[in-house]
Amino acid sequence: MTAGGYEPLPDRVSLLRRAAGLAAKTIIIDVEPLIAWWDTSQKSLDQGIAAVLDQIRAMPEVLVICFATNSGRRPSAVPAAAGIRVLYVSSARKPFRTAPYRALPRPGVVIGDQVTTDGILASRLGYTFLHYNPPLPGIPLGPRLMRYSGRLVLPVLHRAARIGSTSGSDTGAGRP
């Protein structure tokens, strides 16, 4: 797997399938809107986590699954999956804070909808960014504005990924 790659994908089903195809050992998944829509119930969050964990169990190469959100929302119980280390990071301060992810096994992917948070985090970690990029009707104003600003960041992120993949080194400047 090429570190620091970028792939836009229009649907949630293909995201985990692609992560499996990349033989990712670590998968970091943005919580909103992939696990639960913004401002939904605790039950929605818990059910979304359980559904993703069911899919991850079928991926023997995955050692770590990390659910990460910049919001303060948390699951009602610590998620668990046999044979897989499960992390949940709330108030994650993506993309600035990388400490929770530094020691995770490589190769890794970050799956998320925001270039300005998830994409930059993936770049900083040297992970592939699987960009969940479908039309999202009814998206709240804050995430909608971030999505627009992500269009400005994307060419820079793309360029950094190309430079990192052609340098022949896994210690590019974008790494923490």
Secondary structure, DSSP 4 states (H G I P E B T S, - for coil): --TT-EEEESSHHHHHHHHHHTT-SEEEEE-TTTTS-TT--HHHHHHHHHHHHHHHTT-TT--EEEEE-SS----SS---BTTBEEEEESS--TTT--GGGTTS-SSEEEEES-IIIIIHHHHHHTPEEEEE----TT--HHHHHHHHHHHHHHHHHHHHHHHHHHSS-S--TT--
